[in-house]
Amino acid sequence: MNRFPPWKYALLIIVLGLGLVYALPNIYGDDPAVQVSSSRGFDLQPEIVGEVERSLESAGVEHGPVDFSSQRVLVRLDSSDRQLRAADALRESFGDDYVVALNLAPATPSWLSTLGAEPMVLGLDLQGGVHFLMQVDMEAAKTQRLNNYVESVRNLLRDAGIRYRSVRVSGENLVVELRTAEHRSEARELIESETEGLAIESVDAGQTFNLRASVTETYLQEIQQNALEQNMTTLRNRVNELGVAEPVIQQQGANRIVVQLPGVQDTAQAKRVLGATATVEYRAVDEQNDPYEAERTGRVPPGSKLYYDRNDQPILLSREVIASGENLIGAAAGFDQQSGQPNVVVTLDGEGARRMLEHTTENVGNRMAVVFIEYRPETRMVDGEEVHSTRRVEEVISAAVTREPFGKRFQTTGLGSATEAAQLAMLLRAGALAAPMQIIEERTVGPSLGQDNIDQGFQSVIIGFALVLVVMALYYKVFGLIANLALTANLVLIVALLSLLGATLTLPGIAGIVLTVGMAVDANVLIFERIREELRNGNTPQASIRAGYEKAFSTIADANVTTLIAAIVLFMFGTGPIKGFAVTLSLGIVTSMFTAILGTRGVVTLIYGGRKRVKSLAI
């Protein structure tokens, strides 16, 4: 007698039900849409939805639902023609403060979206676009850091009254030449107490008493990681200019960045935009004059300059720069210990710290502004030819009151949220410390090729799936049909898991699914052959079913576990396409074991199990 516990049936029903729900979004397709997001990456306010709707109504563009989140507004439309008209209208209304991008929005019903069910993300090879592999010049980042130390050490020694002959970079070291051993001892103690990340040793050199400092390995790794993070932040801001809805910007190895831009076909434009640069400046706020009056009349007071903040409000700043991105060593988001409000802690080099201390000492109670400066590449058509130029865009991202004098290290408060503080810190670091990069690999995938990949991949899955179904049904009869049910459930579960995990489906991923279709029936073949063998040995049908599942399990487990180990190794050591194959293969192995062992056993028990007296099996 074969029995299948009720809790296992419940588990099967729950898993298959959830699998069906999370696989469903993939059959609904996409709607043409227009996406509006902040060009600075700051959170949007709900009021922007009304502005978007009014702009579209004024342009006479009919639209569908408008989806709002703090990162973007998504307007759905029913045709590509209306999508283009809507994008033109919104670009004209919102100007340069926002990025208006064409997009495809999943047409998933709201009840599925409420459950967190979303369709799979298509990779570059299926959607089309451009792929860059960019290498960050870590030596330049290290050299830049050493050069920052030079000015900092000079100011430290000068302020302390310690006489020195020179402070210079020699190879990978910072060399400080002093006149006496006493000066060297004082200088070493001062540098060690005021700087971080340096390993200092005393070196005698004929008539001078030198200090040789090198960047510690721990601090060097921190510099390299910061350089990568800052470059990725800069690249994300640049990608906004291209209007890419689902870009992939991720670290690869210790010094490389992968940039994938689905839907972008103009490689030259992508290169120009990704090559844009940014920096920051600290300026005093002109508290004596009215910025609104200066904006209205166009007469700006001497010594001041008219700027605009993120809310497009005018503000007058001093023409004199207190410190700039060249003086910025680091910036980190955190919380003020006294008020608990989010802040950004900024660290300046020696020269910047000296100027900042002088300014803040004399201006306690006055405001100081942070100006974010961006150099955006532009392309214009002049007499039928492309003319490339760079536009300087300036924006005040913070203006806070100076409560007390500070120099090298200080904090910026008055920020709206922890998210805004983190974004500001990344913008400051990205504008100041981005290390040089070069493109070492580029690929372009056309949209037609991407669609061909989808069609051919889908056909391969269907053909392989159909052939397996036919062979199993003919060879194993009723048991073959049961195996076909398990195989169908297996495909549904794979698609559901890919959608649920947010994994990107690529062409190698489709290959992994095709391979899984073939491998998924292996477990059933082993079980069914065991059952046949038991029947030939003269066992009863019920005993043969039980023995078939029990004796085949160890073989099935061995075969699948070894394949799973290989897939995990591929994922750990492989790059993008290999990882895509490994992900689908791993998921397929897990789901196939579940459906082939647990699923088929449940169906077989329903048909032949319980107290039924079975004389023969259709196998």
C-alpha positions as CSV (number, residue, x, y, z in Angstrom):
1,M,0.0,0.0,0.0
2,N,1.3,3.5,-0.9
3,R,0.4,6.5,1.1
4,F,1.3,10.2,0.5
5,P,0.9,12.4,3.6
6,P,-1.6,15.2,3.4
7,W,0.9,17.8,4.3
8,K,3.0,16.9,1.2
9,Y,-0.1,17.5,-0.9
10,A,-0.6,20.8,0.8
11,L,3.0,21.7,0.1
12,L,2.7,20.8,-3.6
13,I,-0.5,22.9,-4.0
14,I,1.1,25.9,-2.2
15,V,4.3,25.8,-4.2
16,L,2.6,25.3,-7.6
17,G,0.1,27.9,-6.8
18,L,2.7,30.5,-5.9
19,G,4.8,29.5,-8.9
20,L,1.8,30.1,-11.2
21,V,1.1,33.5,-9.6
22,Y,4.7,34.7,-10.0
23,A,5.1,33.3,-13.5
24,L,1.9,34.9,-14.8
25,P,3.3,38.5,-15.3
26,N,5.5,37.2,-18.1
27,I,2.5,36.6,-20.4
28,Y,1.1,40.2,-20.2
29,G,3.8,42.0,-22.2
30,D,4.8,45.7,-21.9
31,D,3.1,49.1,-22.5
32,P,4.8,52.1,-24.1
33,A,5.7,54.5,-21.3
34,V,7.5,57.7,-20.5
35,Q,9.7,58.0,-17.4
36,V,10.4,61.2,-15.5
37,S,13.2,61.3,-12.9
38,S,15.4,63.9,-11.2
39,S,18.6,64.7,-13.1
40,R,20.4,64.8,-9.7
41,G,18.9,61.6,-8.4
42,F,17.0,63.2,-5.5
43,D,13.6,62.0,-4.3
44,L,10.6,63.2,-6.1
45,Q,7.6,64.8,-4.4
46,P,4.0,63.6,-5.1
47,E,3.1,67.1,-6.5
48,I,5.0,66.2,-9.7
49,V,2.2,63.9,-10.8
50,G,-0.2,66.8,-11.2
51,E,2.5,68.7,-13.2
52,V,3.0,65.8,-15.5
53,E,-0.7,65.3,-16.1
54,R,-1.2,69.1,-16.8
55,S,1.6,69.1,-19.3
56,L,0.2,66.2,-21.2
57,E,-3.3,67.7,-21.2
58,S,-2.0,71.0,-22.5
59,A,-0.2,69.1,-25.3
60,G,-3.4,67.1,-26.1
61,V,-1.8,63.7,-25.4
62,E,-4.1,61.1,-24.0
63,H,-2.5,58.8,-21.5
64,G,-3.1,55.9,-19.2
65,P,-2.3,55.5,-15.5
66,V,0.5,57.5,-13.9
67,D,2.7,55.5,-11.5
68,F,4.6,57.5,-8.8
69,S,7.6,56.5,-6.7
70,S,10.2,58.6,-5.0
71,Q,12.7,57.8,-7.8
72,R,10.5,58.2,-10.9
73,V,7.1,59.0,-12.4
74,L,5.9,56.5,-15.1
75,V,3.2,57.5,-17.6
76,R,1.6,54.6,-19.6
77,L,0.4,55.2,-23.1
78,D,-1.4,53.0,-25.7
79,S,0.9,53.5,-28.7
80,S,4.5,54.4,-29.7
81,D,3.2,57.6,-31.5
82,R,1.7,58.9,-28.3
83,Q,4.7,57.9,-26.3
84,L,7.0,60.1,-28.5
85,R,4.5,63.0,-28.4
86,A,4.3,62.7,-24.6
87,A,8.1,62.6,-24.2
88,D,8.5,65.8,-26.3
89,A,5.8,67.6,-24.3
90,L,7.4,66.6,-21.0
91,R,10.9,67.6,-22.0
92,E,9.6,71.0,-23.0
93,S,7.8,71.4,-19.7
94,F,10.4,70.1,-17.3
95,G,13.6,71.3,-19.0
96,D,17.0,70.2,-17.7
97,D,16.0,69.7,-14.0
98,Y,14.5,66.3,-14.9
99,V,15.3,63.5,-17.2
100,V,12.5,62.3,-19.5
101,A,13.1,58.9,-21.0
102,L,11.3,56.5,-23.2
103,N,10.5,53.2,-21.4
104,L,8.5,50.0,-21.5
105,A,6.3,49.4,-18.5
106,P,5.1,45.9,-17.7
107,A,1.4,45.5,-18.3
108,T,1.0,43.4,-15.2
109,P,-2.4,43.6,-13.5
110,S,-2.5,45.6,-10.3
111,W,-3.5,42.6,-8.2
112,L,-0.4,40.7,-9.3
113,S,1.8,43.8,-8.7
114,T,0.3,44.1,-5.2
115,L,1.6,40.6,-4.5
116,G,5.1,41.6,-5.8
117,A,4.8,39.6,-9.0
118,E,6.8,41.2,-11.8
119,P,8.0,39.9,-15.2
120,M,11.6,38.8,-15.8
121,V,14.2,41.4,-16.7
122,L,15.6,40.9,-20.2
123,G,19.4,41.1,-20.6
124,L,21.3,43.1,-23.2
125,D,21.5,40.3,-25.7
126,L,17.7,39.9,-25.7
127,Q,16.7,43.6,-25.6
128,G,19.6,45.1,-27.6
129,G,21.9,48.0,-26.6
130,V,25.5,48.7,-25.8
131,H,28.0,47.1,-23.4
132,F,31.2,48.7,-22.1
133,L,33.9,47.3,-19.9
134,M,35.7,50.2,-18.3
135,Q,39.0,50.0,-16.4
136,V,39.7,52.4,-13.6
137,D,43.3,53.7,-13.4
138,M,44.1,52.8,-9.8
139,E,47.7,54.1,-10.1
140,A,46.3,57.5,-11.0
141,A,44.0,57.3,-8.0
142,K,47.0,56.5,-5.7
143,T,49.1,59.2,-7.3
144,Q,46.3,61.7,-6.9
145,R,46.0,60.8,-3.2
146,L,49.8,61.2,-2.7
147,N,49.7,64.7,-4.3
148,N,46.9,65.7,-1.9
149,Y,49.2,64.7,0.9
150,V,51.9,67.0,-0.4
151,E,50.0,70.2,0.1
152,S,48.5,68.9,3.4
153,V,51.9,68.1,4.9
154,R,53.4,71.5,3.7
155,N,50.6,73.4,5.5
156,L,51.0,71.3,8.6
157,L,54.7,72.0,8.8
158,R,54.3,75.7,8.0
159,D,51.6,76.3,10.6
160,A,53.7,74.5,13.2
161,G,56.8,76.5,12.4
162,I,58.9,73.5,11.4
163,R,61.4,74.4,8.8
164,Y,61.8,71.9,5.9
165,R,63.6,71.8,2.6
166,S,61.0,70.1,0.4
167,V,57.9,67.9,0.4
168,R,57.6,65.9,-2.8
169,V,56.3,62.6,-4.3
170,S,59.1,60.2,-5.2
171,G,57.8,57.1,-7.0
172,E,55.2,55.5,-4.7
173,N,56.4,57.4,-1.6
174,L,56.0,60.9,-0.1
175,V,59.4,62.3,0.9
176,V,59.8,65.1,3.4
177,E,63.3,66.6,3.7
178,L,64.2,68.4,7.0
179,R,67.2,70.3,8.1
180,T,67.8,68.7,11.6
181,A,67.0,65.5,13.4
182,E,65.0,67.5,15.9
183,H,62.8,68.9,13.2
184,R,62.4,65.4,11.7
185,S,61.2,64.1,15.1
186,E,58.7,66.9,15.5
187,A,57.5,66.6,11.9
188,R,57.0,62.8,12.2
189,E,54.9,63.2,15.4
190,L,52.8,66.0,13.8
191,I,52.2,64.1,10.5
192,E,51.3,60.9,12.3
193,S,48.8,62.7,14.5
194,E,47.1,64.8,11.8
195,T,47.0,62.5,8.8
196,E,45.7,59.0,8.3
197,G,46.7,56.1,6.0
198,L,50.4,56.8,6.0
199,A,53.2,54.5,7.2
200,I,56.2,56.7,8.0
201,E,59.8,55.9,8.5
202,S,62.9,58.0,9.2
203,V,65.7,57.9,6.5
204,D,69.1,59.7,6.6
205,A,70.2,61.2,3.3
206,G,73.6,62.9,3.6
207,Q,73.0,66.5,4.6
208,T,69.2,66.1,5.2
209,F,67.1,64.3,7.7
210,N,64.2,62.7,5.7
211,L,60.9,61.1,6.3
212,R,59.6,58.6,3.8
213,A,55.8,57.9,3.9
214,S,53.9,55.4,1.9
215,V,50.2,54.7,1.8
216,T,49.3,51.7,3.9
217,E,47.8,48.6,2.2
218,T,44.5,48.9,4.1
219,Y,44.1,52.6,3.2
220,L,45.2,51.8,-0.4
221,Q,42.4,49.3,-0.7
222,E,40.0,51.8,0.8
223,I,41.1,54.4,-1.8
224,Q,40.6,51.9,-4.6
225,Q,37.2,50.9,-3.4
226,N,36.2,54.6,-3.0
227,A,37.4,55.3,-6.5
228,L,35.3,52.5,-8.0
229,E,32.2,53.6,-6.0
230,Q,32.7,57.2,-7.0
231,N,33.1,56.4,-10.7
232,M,30.0,54.2,-10.6
233,T,28.0,57.0,-9.1
234,T,29.3,59.4,-11.8
235,L,28.4,56.9,-14.5
236,R,24.8,56.4,-13.1
237,N,24.3,60.2,-13.3
238,R,25.7,60.2,-16.8
239,V,23.4,57.3,-17.8
240,N,20.4,59.4,-16.8
241,E,21.3,61.7,-19.7
242,L,20.8,58.7,-22.1
243,G,17.3,58.0,-20.8
244,V,18.1,54.3,-20.1
245,A,15.3,52.7,-18.1
246,E,17.1,49.6,-16.7
247,P,20.9,50.2,-16.9
248,V,23.4,47.8,-15.4
249,I,26.4,49.4,-13.8
250,Q,28.3,47.1,-11.6
251,Q,31.9,46.4,-10.3
252,Q,33.8,43.6,-11.9
253,G,37.0,42.5,-10.2
254,A,39.1,45.0,-8.3
255,N,39.4,47.8,-10.9
256,R,36.8,47.3,-13.6
257,I,33.2,48.5,-14.2
258,V,30.7,46.9,-16.5
259,V,28.2,49.3,-18.1
260,Q,25.2,47.8,-20.0
261,L,22.7,50.2,-21.5
262,P,19.7,48.2,-22.9
263,G,18.0,50.0,-25.8
264,V,20.9,52.4,-26.6
265,Q,22.3,51.9,-30.1
266,D,24.5,55.1,-30.5
267,T,27.8,54.0,-29.1
268,A,29.5,57.3,-29.8
269,Q,26.8,59.3,-27.9
270,A,27.1,56.8,-25.0
271,K,30.9,57.3,-24.9
272,R,30.5,61.1,-24.9
273,V,27.9,61.1,-22.1
274,L,29.8,58.6,-19.9
275,G,32.9,60.8,-20.3
276,A,31.3,63.8,-18.7
277,T,32.9,65.2,-15.5
278,A,31.7,67.0,-12.3
279,T,33.1,68.8,-9.3
280,V,32.0,70.9,-6.3
281,E,32.7,74.4,-4.9
282,Y,32.1,75.9,-1.4
283,R,31.1,79.6,-1.5
284,A,29.9,82.1,1.0
285,V,26.3,83.2,0.8
286,D,25.7,86.9,0.1
287,E,23.5,87.8,3.1
288,Q,23.5,91.6,2.4
289,N,21.6,91.6,-0.9
290,D,18.2,90.3,-2.1
291,P,18.6,87.4,-4.7
292,Y,15.0,87.9,-5.9
293,E,15.7,91.5,-6.6
294,A,18.9,90.6,-8.5
295,E,17.0,88.0,-10.5
296,R,14.2,90.5,-11.3
297,T,16.4,93.4,-12.4
298,G,19.3,91.4,-13.7
299,R,21.7,93.6,-11.7
300,V,24.0,91.4,-9.6
301,P,26.0,93.1,-6.9
302,P,29.8,93.3,-7.4
303,G,31.6,90.4,-5.9
304,S,28.6,88.2,-6.0
305,K,27.1,85.7,-8.5
306,L,23.5,84.6,-9.0
307,Y,22.8,80.8,-8.6
308,Y,19.7,78.7,-8.3
309,D,19.1,75.9,-5.9
310,R,17.3,72.5,-6.5
311,N,13.9,74.1,-6.1
312,D,14.8,76.7,-8.7
313,Q,15.0,79.5,-6.1
314,P,17.6,82.2,-6.7
315,I,20.5,82.6,-4.2
316,L,23.5,85.1,-4.3
317,L,26.9,83.6,-3.6
318,S,30.4,85.2,-3.3
319,R,32.6,85.0,-6.4
320,E,35.4,83.9,-4.1
321,V,35.8,80.1,-3.9
322,I,36.6,78.9,-0.3
323,A,37.4,75.3,-1.3
324,S,36.6,73.1,-4.3
325,G,36.5,69.5,-5.4
326,E,40.2,69.5,-5.8
327,N,40.5,69.9,-2.0
328,L,38.0,67.2,-1.2
329,I,39.5,64.0,0.4
330,G,36.3,62.3,1.4
331,A,32.6,62.6,2.2
332,A,30.4,60.2,4.2
333,A,26.7,60.3,5.2
334,G,25.7,59.8,8.8
335,F,23.7,61.3,11.6
336,D,24.3,64.3,13.9
337,Q,25.1,63.0,17.4
338,Q,23.3,65.9,19.0
339,S,20.1,66.3,16.9
340,G,19.9,62.9,15.3
341,Q,19.4,64.6,11.9
342,P,21.0,63.2,8.8
343,N,24.2,64.9,7.8
344,V,27.3,64.6,5.5
345,V,30.8,64.7,7.0
346,V,33.3,66.2,4.6
347,T,37.1,66.0,4.8
348,L,39.4,68.5,3.1
349,D,43.1,68.5,2.4
350,G,45.6,70.8,4.1
351,E,45.1,73.9,1.8
352,G,41.3,73.5,1.7
353,A,41.2,73.1,5.5
354,R,43.3,76.3,6.0
355,R,41.1,78.4,3.8
356,M,37.9,76.9,5.3
357,L,39.1,77.6,8.9
358,E,39.9,81.2,8.0
359,H,36.5,81.7,6.4
360,T,34.4,80.0,9.1
361,T,36.2,81.8,11.9
362,E,35.2,85.1,10.4
363,N,31.7,84.1,9.4
364,V,30.0,82.3,12.3
365,G,26.3,82.7,11.9
366,N,26.4,83.2,8.2
367,R,25.5,80.6,5.5
368,M,27.9,78.7,3.3
369,A,26.7,77.0,0.1
370,V,27.8,73.8,-1.7
371,V,27.7,74.3,-5.5
372,F,27.6,71.1,-7.7
373,I,29.1,71.8,-11.1
374,E,28.6,69.5,-14.0
375,Y,30.1,69.5,-17.5
376,R,27.6,68.0,-19.8
377,P,28.6,67.1,-23.4
378,E,26.2,68.3,-26.0
379,T,25.8,67.6,-29.7
380,R,24.3,70.2,-32.1
381,M,23.7,70.0,-35.8
382,V,25.3,73.0,-37.6
383,D,25.0,73.2,-41.4
384,G,24.3,69.5,-41.5
385,E,27.3,68.5,-39.4
386,E,27.5,67.4,-35.8
387,V,29.2,70.0,-33.5
388,H,30.3,68.7,-30.1
389,S,30.5,71.0,-27.1
390,T,30.5,71.0,-23.3
391,R,27.9,72.9,-21.2
392,R,28.7,73.9,-17.6
393,V,25.7,73.4,-15.3
394,E,25.8,74.8,-11.8
395,E,23.4,74.1,-9.0
396,V,23.3,74.9,-5.3
397,I,22.7,71.6,-3.5
398,S,23.1,72.8,0.1
399,A,23.2,76.1,2.0
400,A,23.7,75.8,5.7
401,V,24.5,78.2,8.6
402,T,28.0,78.1,10.0
403,R,27.5,77.4,13.8
404,E,31.2,77.3,14.8
405,P,34.7,77.5,13.1
406,F,35.9,74.4,11.4
407,G,38.6,73.4,9.0
408,K,39.6,70.0,7.8
409,R,36.6,68.0,8.8
410,F,33.0,69.4,9.1
411,Q,29.4,68.4,8.6
412,T,26.6,69.6,6.3
413,T,23.2,69.5,8.0
414,G,19.7,70.7,7.1
415,L,19.1,67.7,4.8
416,G,15.7,66.3,4.3
417,S,16.3,62.6,4.8
418,A,19.0,59.9,5.2
419,T,18.6,59.0,1.5
420,E,19.3,62.6,0.5
421,A,22.4,62.7,2.8
422,A,23.7,59.5,1.3
423,Q,23.1,60.9,-2.2
424,L,24.8,64.2,-1.4
425,A,27.8,62.3,0.0
426,M,28.1,60.2,-3.1
427,L,27.7,63.3,-5.4
428,L,30.4,65.1,-3.5
429,R,32.8,62.2,-3.7
430,A,31.9,61.5,-7.3
431,G,32.5,65.1,-8.3
432,A,35.9,65.3,-6.6
433,L,37.7,61.9,-6.6
434,A,36.7,60.0,-9.8
435,A,39.8,58.2,-11.1
436,P,40.5,58.2,-14.8
437,M,38.8,55.4,-16.8
438,Q,39.3,53.9,-20.3
439,I,37.0,51.7,-22.3
440,I,38.8,48.4,-22.9
441,E,35.9,46.5,-24.5
442,E,32.7,47.6,-26.2
443,R,29.8,45.6,-27.9
444,T,26.7,46.7,-29.6
445,V,23.6,44.5,-29.9
446,G,20.9,45.6,-32.3
447,P,17.2,45.4,-31.3
448,S,16.4,43.1,-34.2
449,L,19.2,40.7,-33.2
450,G,17.8,40.8,-29.6
451,Q,14.3,39.9,-30.8
452,D,15.8,37.1,-33.0
453,N,17.5,35.8,-29.9
454,I,14.2,35.8,-28.0
455,D,12.3,34.1,-30.8
456,Q,15.0,31.4,-31.4
457,G,15.4,30.8,-27.7
458,F,11.7,30.5,-27.2
459,Q,11.5,28.1,-30.2
460,S,14.3,26.0,-28.8
461,V,12.6,25.7,-25.4
462,I,9.3,24.8,-27.1
463,I,10.8,22.2,-29.5
464,G,12.9,20.5,-26.8
465,F,9.9,20.6,-24.4
466,A,7.5,19.1,-27.1
467,L,9.9,16.3,-28.1
468,V,10.5,15.3,-24.5
469,L,6.7,15.2,-23.9
470,V,6.1,13.0,-26.9
471,V,8.9,10.5,-26.2
472,M,7.9,10.2,-22.5
473,A,4.2,9.7,-23.3
474,L,5.0,7.0,-25.9
475,Y,7.6,5.2,-23.9
476,Y,6.1,5.3,-20.4
477,K,2.4,5.7,-21.2
478,V,0.5,6.9,-18.1
479,F,3.7,7.3,-16.1
480,G,5.1,9.3,-19.0
481,L,2.1,11.7,-18.9
482,I,2.7,12.1,-15.2
483,A,6.3,13.0,-15.9
484,N,5.1,15.5,-18.5
485,L,3.0,17.2,-15.8
486,A,6.0,17.4,-13.6
487,L,8.1,18.9,-16.5
488,T,5.4,21.5,-17.2
489,A,5.3,22.4,-13.5
490,N,9.1,22.6,-13.5
491,L,9.2,25.2,-16.3
492,V,6.6,27.3,-14.5
493,L,8.6,27.2,-11.3
494,I,11.8,28.2,-13.1
495,V,10.1,31.2,-14.7
496,A,8.5,32.1,-11.3
497,L,11.8,32.0,-9.5
498,L,13.6,34.1,-12.1
499,S,10.8,36.7,-11.9
500,L,10.7,36.6,-8.1
501,L,14.5,36.9,-7.6
502,G,14.7,39.7,-10.2
503,A,17.3,37.8,-12.2
504,T,18.1,39.0,-15.6
505,L,17.3,36.5,-18.4
506,T,20.0,36.3,-21.0
507,L,20.7,34.1,-24.0
508,P,22.9,31.7,-22.0
509,G,20.1,31.7,-19.4
510,I,17.8,30.4,-22.1
511,A,20.4,27.7,-22.9
512,G,20.3,26.7,-19.2
513,I,16.5,26.3,-19.4
514,V,16.8,24.2,-22.5
515,L,19.4,22.0,-20.8
516,T,17.1,21.8,-17.7
517,V,14.2,20.5,-19.9
518,G,16.3,17.6,-21.0
519,M,17.8,16.9,-17.5
520,A,14.4,17.3,-15.7
521,V,13.2,13.9,-16.9
522,D,16.3,12.1,-15.9
523,A,15.0,11.6,-12.4
524,N,11.7,10.2,-13.7
525,V,13.5,7.9,-16.1
526,L,15.6,6.5,-13.2
527,I,12.5,6.0,-11.1
528,F,10.4,4.5,-13.9
529,E,13.2,2.1,-14.9
530,R,13.5,1.0,-11.2
531,I,9.7,0.3,-11.1
532,R,10.0,-1.7,-14.3
533,E,12.9,-3.7,-12.9
534,E,10.9,-4.5,-9.7
535,L,7.9,-5.6,-11.8
536,R,10.2,-8.0,-13.8
537,N,11.4,-9.4,-10.6
538,G,7.9,-10.4,-9.7
539,N,7.0,-7.7,-7.1
540,T,3.5,-6.4,-6.9
541,P,2.7,-3.0,-8.5
542,Q,2.3,-1.3,-5.1
543,A,5.7,-2.7,-3.9
544,S,7.3,-1.8,-7.2
545,I,6.2,1.8,-7.0
546,R,7.5,2.2,-3.4
547,A,10.8,0.4,-4.2
548,G,11.3,2.4,-7.4
549,Y,11.1,5.8,-5.6
550,E,13.2,4.7,-2.6
551,K,16.0,2.9,-4.5
552,A,16.3,5.6,-7.2
553,F,16.5,8.5,-4.8
554,S,20.2,8.1,-3.9
555,T,21.2,7.9,-7.6
556,I,19.1,11.0,-8.4
557,A,20.6,13.0,-5.5
558,D,24.2,12.1,-6.5
559,A,23.6,13.1,-10.1
560,N,21.9,16.4,-9.3
561,V,24.1,17.4,-6.5
562,T,27.3,17.0,-8.6
563,T,25.7,19.1,-11.4
564,L,24.6,21.7,-8.8
565,I,28.2,21.9,-7.5
566,A,29.4,22.5,-11.0
567,A,26.8,25.2,-11.5
568,I,27.8,26.9,-8.3
569,V,31.4,26.9,-9.4
570,L,30.4,28.5,-12.7
571,F,28.5,31.2,-10.9
572,M,31.4,32.0,-8.5
573,F,34.2,32.2,-11.0
574,G,32.3,33.0,-14.2
575,T,31.5,36.4,-15.7
576,G,28.1,37.8,-16.9
577,P,27.0,35.3,-19.5
578,I,28.4,32.3,-17.6
579,K,26.6,33.4,-14.5
580,G,23.3,33.6,-16.4
581,F,23.7,30.0,-17.5
582,A,24.7,28.9,-14.0
583,V,21.7,30.7,-12.4
584,T,19.0,29.0,-14.6
585,L,20.8,25.7,-14.4
586,S,20.9,25.8,-10.6
587,L,17.3,26.8,-10.3
588,G,16.3,24.1,-12.8
589,I,18.1,21.4,-10.8
590,V,16.4,22.3,-7.6
591,T,12.9,22.6,-9.1
592,S,13.3,19.4,-11.2
593,M,14.2,17.4,-8.1
594,F,11.1,18.8,-6.3
595,T,8.7,18.1,-9.2
596,A,10.2,14.8,-10.4
597,I,10.4,13.2,-6.9
598,L,7.7,14.8,-4.8
599,G,5.3,15.9,-7.5
600,T,5.2,12.7,-9.5
601,R,5.0,10.6,-6.3
602,G,1.9,12.6,-5.3
603,V,0.1,12.1,-8.7
604,V,1.1,8.4,-8.9
605,T,-0.3,7.9,-5.4
606,L,-3.6,9.5,-6.4
607,I,-3.9,7.2,-9.3
608,Y,-2.5,3.9,-7.9
609,G,-2.0,4.4,-4.2
610,G,-4.2,4.2,-1.1
611,R,-6.2,1.0,-0.7
612,K,-6.6,0.3,-4.4
613,R,-5.8,-3.2,-5.6
614,V,-3.8,-2.7,-8.7
615,K,-3.0,-5.7,-11.0
616,S,-0.8,-3.9,-13.5
617,L,0.9,-0.5,-14.2
618,A,0.7,1.4,-17.5
619,I,4.4,1.8,-17.7
